[in-house]
Amino acid sequence: MIALLLIPILICGITILKGHPYESLKIGTYKGWPIYLYAIKNGTIFIFFIFIISDLLIPLFSEFSKFYSLSPEDRKQFSLFTFISLESKELSPLNIISVFLYNINHTENIISIFSLNDEEKLTLKFLSLSFLSIALSTLLVKLKLASKKILSKTTPRLASFFQERDNAKIASIYKEKSPSDFLLLQITDTFVEQDIFISQISNNISHYEKYRTFSKNINTLKDKAILYANMNKTINFFIRIYDRFCDTEENRLREIEDTYTKYKKMYKSLLEQEYIAYQEMCYQVRVEAEDRTYALITLNSRKIYIGVPIATGKPDEEGVENKEVLILPSFSGVRDEKKLFIELTNMYYINHDDYTYTDLIAIPKTQINSVSAFSISTHNLVDKNMSKRNESSYFIKNYVKN
């Protein structure tokens, strides 16, 4: 009898925990019995609520419905403080499932489990509660995943808020169990944010270089110039009317210049403004490229890799379950034997948005000496300080200044 309830408690607990990214990582930090105890705790709470709702609240709701369906005179004779009627109890999902389970296993059919003895009723209720809880826990996880997808499409800001909250909880586990993996995750998140920003600017630059405008095409810009010029002419017309009623020069308004009221001059002004914006975007892309954050991984052999972390292990009780780090490299090299300066020997021309498994490098964690963030701008700053001592690094000489 205990097994009829203990097994579904474990199944429900693990199903619910596995359906949540944070809880899924958290149970990975336990070993042995603590995993089962944590699952039993969550499964027991879930099954308890299922029992309360299905076997108590639903029959009680049926009693209230029955009460409000009565006439005012009959309500006076009806008492809500009496025991729930047998008719309402039969509407309980547990009783309905119990009747179904009994009928498929016996030749004679019943319409209510209250005609059975207490032992049979208890066994059937345990079975019904087990089936109902497992089904609802699985459905709950599926609905949660589906709601996240719908939320991301309908209200992206709200979805990103919940996603950031979950990511913060996940990061706290990595930070506690494995600081190096926590740093790699933070570097990856920062790189993705920078990459999205640079991609947006690069798309605008590509559009300008193709059409010589940020508008849909050059004709759209001409139409915009005509619209703005006509609007400014209209404003000047009302300004002249207003100025006629002004007695003093101080109260008069200043008219818009001809540059913004004549079509050709307005069109030329818009072209100049967009060209300036184009130059600023090009400069911003260069700056963002130098500020882009990579992971700098130094091995015990002084070999270094600079790139984007793609995958790392899940935290467990001892630290991290997976003993390797997967990285998409941008540079590789070695550290100087004496002063440990960075000397790059290879540059990888890999598109970070379109790569295959052949572009990735798996590094065993036992070979990693240190992990840190790296950016070209920071390296430039360090190199300027070192150049005062005539010790400019190989990286700056060969990869940055060119």
C-alpha positions in Angstrom: 0.0 0.0 0.0 2.8 2.4 0.8 4.5 1.6 -2.5 1.3 2.8 -4.3 1.9 6.2 -2.9 5.7 6.4 -2.5 6.5 5.6 -6.2 4.2 8.3 -7.6 5.5 10.8 -5.0 9.1 10.2 -6.4 7.9 10.3 -10.0 5.9 13.5 -9.5 8.8 15.1 -7.5 11.4 14.4 -10.1 9.2 15.3 -13.0 8.4 18.7 -11.5 12.1 19.3 -10.6 13.4 18.3 -14.0 10.9 20.6 -15.6 12.5 23.7 -14.0 16.0 24.6 -15.2 17.1 25.9 -11.8 15.7 23.0 -9.8 17.1 20.5 -12.3 20.6 21.9 -11.7 20.0 22.0 -8.0 19.2 18.3 -7.7 22.4 17.7 -9.7 24.3 19.0 -6.7 23.0 16.2 -4.5 24.4 12.7 -4.4 22.6 9.5 -3.1 19.7 9.8 -0.7 19.5 13.6 -0.6 18.2 13.5 -4.2 15.3 11.2 -3.3 14.5 13.2 -0.1 14.4 16.4 -2.1 12.1 14.8 -4.7 9.9 13.2 -2.0 9.5 16.6 -0.4 8.3 18.3 -3.6 6.3 15.2 -4.7 4.5 15.0 -1.3 3.5 18.7 -1.5 2.2 18.3 -5.0 0.2 15.1 -4.3 -1.2 16.7 -1.1 -2.6 19.6 -3.2 -4.0 17.3 -5.8 -5.8 15.3 -3.1 -7.2 18.5 -1.5 -8.4 19.9 -4.8 -9.8 16.6 -6.3 -11.3 14.9 -3.3 -12.4 17.9 -1.1 -12.7 21.1 -3.0 -14.5 19.8 -6.1 -17.2 18.0 -4.0 -17.5 21.1 -1.9 -17.9 23.2 -5.0 -20.6 20.8 -6.1 -22.4 21.4 -2.7 -22.2 25.2 -3.2 -23.6 24.9 -6.7 -26.4 22.8 -5.4 -27.1 25.4 -2.7 -27.3 28.3 -5.1 -29.5 26.3 -7.5 -32.2 25.9 -4.8 -35.1 28.3 -4.3 -35.0 30.7 -1.4 -37.3 28.6 0.7 -35.3 25.4 0.2 -32.1 27.2 1.1 -33.3 27.8 4.6 -33.5 24.0 5.1 -30.1 23.4 3.5 -27.1 23.5 5.7 -23.6 24.0 4.3 -22.0 22.9 7.6 -23.3 19.4 7.4 -21.1 16.6 5.8 -20.7 16.6 2.1 -23.4 14.5 0.5 -22.7 11.2 -1.2 -23.9 12.5 -4.5 -21.3 15.3 -4.4 -18.5 12.9 -3.3 -19.2 10.7 -6.3 -18.3 13.7 -8.5 -14.7 13.7 -7.1 -12.1 12.9 -9.8 -10.6 10.3 -7.5 -13.9 8.4 -7.2 -14.6 8.6 -10.9 -11.1 7.2 -11.8 -11.6 4.6 -9.0 -14.8 3.4 -10.6 -13.1 3.2 -14.0 -10.2 1.2 -12.6 -12.5 -1.2 -10.9 -14.8 -1.8 -13.9 -11.9 -2.6 -16.3 -10.6 -5.2 -13.8 -13.9 -6.9 -12.9 -16.8 -8.4 -14.8 -19.5 -6.6 -12.9 -19.7 -2.9 -13.2 -20.3 -0.4 -10.4 -21.3 3.3 -10.5 -19.9 4.2 -7.1 -17.0 3.0 -5.0 -19.1 3.5 -1.8 -20.7 0.1 -2.4 -17.3 -1.5 -1.9 -15.6 -2.4 1.4 -13.1 0.0 3.1 -10.0 -1.9 2.0 -11.0 -1.9 -1.7 -12.0 1.8 -1.5 -8.6 2.7 0.0 -6.6 0.7 -2.6 -8.6 2.2 -5.5 -8.2 5.7 -4.1 -4.4 5.3 -3.8 -4.2 4.0 -7.4 -6.4 6.9 -8.6 -4.4 9.5 -6.8 -1.2 8.0 -8.2 -2.4 8.0 -11.8 -3.9 11.5 -11.5 -0.9 13.0 -9.9 1.6 11.6 -12.4 -0.6 12.7 -15.3 -1.1 16.2 -13.9 2.6 16.7 -13.0 3.6 15.8 -16.6 0.9 18.1 -18.0 2.0 20.9 -15.7 5.6 20.7 -17.0 4.4 20.6 -20.7 2.0 23.6 -20.1 4.8 25.6 -18.5 7.1 25.1 -21.5 4.3 25.9 -23.9 3.4 29.1 -21.9 7.0 30.2 -22.1 7.0 29.9 -25.9 3.7 31.8 -26.1 4.9 34.5 -23.7 8.1 35.0 -25.7 6.0 35.7 -28.8 3.3 37.8 -27.3 5.1 39.7 -24.6 8.9 39.5 -25.1 9.7 41.9 -22.3 7.9 39.9 -19.7 9.4 36.7 -21.0 12.9 38.2 -20.9 12.2 39.3 -17.3 11.4 35.7 -16.2 14.3 34.4 -18.3 16.8 36.8 -16.6 15.4 35.8 -13.2 15.9 32.1 -14.0 19.4 32.8 -15.3 20.3 34.6 -12.1 19.3 31.6 -10.0 21.2 29.2 -12.3 24.3 31.4 -12.2 24.1 31.4 -8.3 24.5 27.6 -8.4 27.5 27.7 -10.7 29.0 30.5 -8.7 28.8 28.5 -5.5 30.0 25.1 -6.9 32.4 26.1 -9.7 33.5 29.8 -10.0 35.4 29.1 -13.3 32.3 27.8 -15.0 30.3 30.7 -13.5 32.8 33.1 -15.2 32.5 31.3 -18.5 28.7 31.5 -18.4 28.9 35.3 -17.7 31.4 35.7 -20.6 29.1 33.8 -22.9 26.0 35.9 -22.0 28.0 39.2 -22.4 29.3 38.0 -25.8 25.8 37.1 -27.0 24.5 40.5 -26.0 27.3 42.3 -27.8 26.9 40.1 -30.8 23.2 41.0 -31.1 24.0 44.7 -30.8 26.8 44.5 -33.4 24.6 42.5 -35.8 21.9 45.1 -35.7 24.4 47.9 -36.5 26.1 45.8 -39.2 22.7 45.2 -40.9 22.0 48.9 -40.9 25.5 49.6 -42.4 25.0 46.9 -45.1 21.6 48.4 -46.0 23.2 51.9 -46.3 26.1 50.6 -48.5 23.6 48.9 -50.8 21.0 51.6 -51.1 23.0 54.7 -50.0 20.3 55.4 -47.4 18.9 53.9 -44.2 15.4 54.2 -45.7 13.9 51.4 -47.7 15.4 52.9 -50.9 16.6 56.2 -52.2 13.1 57.1 -53.6 11.7 56.6 -50.1 14.2 59.2 -48.8 13.2 61.6 -51.6 9.5 61.2 -50.6 10.5 61.9 -47.0 12.4 65.0 -48.1 9.3 66.3 -49.9 7.1 65.6 -46.9 9.4 67.4 -44.5 9.9 70.3 -46.8 6.1 70.7 -47.2 5.5 70.4 -43.5 8.1 73.1 -42.8 6.5 75.4 -45.4 3.1 74.9 -43.7 4.7 75.8 -40.3 6.3 78.9 -41.9 2.9 79.9 -43.3 1.3 79.8 -39.8 4.3 81.6 -38.3 3.8 84.5 -40.8 0.1 84.8 -39.9 1.0 84.8 -36.2 3.7 87.5 -36.8 1.2 89.9 -38.4 -0.7 90.1 -35.1 2.5 90.8 -33.1 3.2 94.4 -32.1 6.8 94.0 -31.1 9.7 92.3 -32.7 10.4 90.3 -29.5 7.1 88.4 -29.7 7.6 87.3 -33.3 8.6 83.8 -34.1 11.6 82.8 -36.2 10.8 81.1 -39.5 12.4 77.8 -40.5 15.4 78.2 -42.8 15.2 77.6 -46.5 17.4 74.6 -46.1 14.5 72.8 -44.6 11.7 74.2 -46.7 13.1 73.6 -50.2 13.0 70.0 -51.5 16.5 69.8 -53.0 18.2 71.4 -50.0 16.1 69.2 -47.6 17.1 66.1 -49.6 20.7 67.1 -49.5 20.5 67.7 -45.7 19.0 64.3 -45.1 21.7 62.6 -47.2 24.4 64.4 -45.1 22.8 63.4 -41.8 22.5 59.8 -42.9 26.2 59.8 -44.1 27.3 61.1 -40.7 25.2 58.5 -39.0 26.8 55.8 -41.2 30.3 57.0 -40.3 29.3 56.9 -36.6 28.0 53.4 -36.9 31.2 52.2 -38.7 33.2 53.7 -35.8 30.9 52.1 -33.3 31.3 48.7 -34.8 35.1 49.0 -34.6 34.9 50.1 -31.0 32.4 47.3 -30.1 34.7 44.8 -31.9 37.6 45.8 -29.7 35.4 45.8 -26.6 33.9 42.3 -27.4 34.4 40.0 -24.4 36.0 36.6 -25.0 37.2 33.9 -22.6 41.0 33.6 -22.1 41.8 30.0 -21.1 45.4 29.2 -20.1 46.4 25.6 -20.0 49.1 24.0 -17.7 51.3 23.8 -20.8 51.1 27.6 -21.2 49.0 27.1 -24.3 46.2 29.7 -24.5 42.8 29.8 -26.3 40.7 33.0 -26.7 37.2 32.4 -27.8 33.5 32.0 -26.9 32.5 29.2 -24.4 29.8 27.1 -25.9 29.2 24.5 -23.2 30.4 23.6 -19.7 29.4 21.0 -17.2 26.5 20.9 -14.8 27.3 21.4 -11.1 27.3 18.4 -8.8 28.2 17.8 -5.2 32.0 17.8 -5.8 32.0 20.6 -8.3 31.2 20.0 -11.9 29.9 16.8 -13.4 31.3 17.3 -16.9 35.1 17.5 -16.9 35.5 19.4 -20.2 34.8 22.8 -21.6 33.7 23.3 -25.2 35.0 26.5 -26.8 34.6 28.2 -30.2 38.1 29.7 -30.7 39.0 33.1 -32.2 42.7 33.0 -31.4 45.2 30.6 -29.9 48.8 30.9 -28.8 51.2 30.5 -25.9 52.3 32.5 -22.9 56.0 33.7 -22.8 57.9 31.3 -20.6 59.6 34.0 -18.5 57.0 36.8 -18.2 53.9 35.0 -19.4 53.1 37.6 -22.0 50.5 36.6 -24.6 51.9 35.5 -28.0 49.3 34.5 -30.5 50.2 32.1 -33.2 46.8 31.3 -34.9 43.7 33.3 -35.8 40.5 31.4 -36.5 38.2 32.9 -39.1 34.9 31.4 -37.9 31.5 32.9 -38.1 30.1 32.8 -34.5 26.5 32.6 -35.9 27.2 29.8 -38.3 29.7 27.1 -37.1 29.8 23.3 -37.1 31.1 20.8 -34.6 34.5 20.7 -36.5 35.1 24.3 -35.4 34.8 23.5 -31.7 37.6 22.6 -29.3 37.0 20.5 -26.1 39.4 21.3 -23.3 39.8 18.9 -20.3 39.4 20.9 -17.1 42.3 19.0 -15.6 44.6 20.8 -18.1 43.2 24.3 -17.4 45.4 26.6 -15.3 43.3 29.7 -15.3 40.2 31.3 -16.9 39.6 35.1 -17.4 37.8 37.6 -19.5 39.6 39.1 -22.5 39.0 42.0 -24.8 41.2 43.7 -27.3 40.6 47.2 -25.8 41.8 46.1 -22.4 44.8 44.4 -23.9 45.6 47.6 -25.8 45.5 49.5 -22.5 47.8 47.0 -20.8 50.1 47.0 -23.8 50.4 50.8 -23.7 51.6 50.6 -20.1 54.1 47.9 -21.1 55.3 49.8 -24.2 56.8 52.4 -21.9 59.3 49.7 -21.0 59.7 48.8 -24.7 58.0 45.5 -24.1 55.1 45.7 -26.6 53.3 42.3 -26.9 53.3 40.1 -30.0 49.5 40.4 -30.2 49.5 44.2 -30.6 52.2 44.2 -33.2 50.7 41.5 -35.4 46.9 41.6 -34.9 45.8 45.0 -33.6 47.9 47.7 -35.1 47.6 46.2 -38.6 
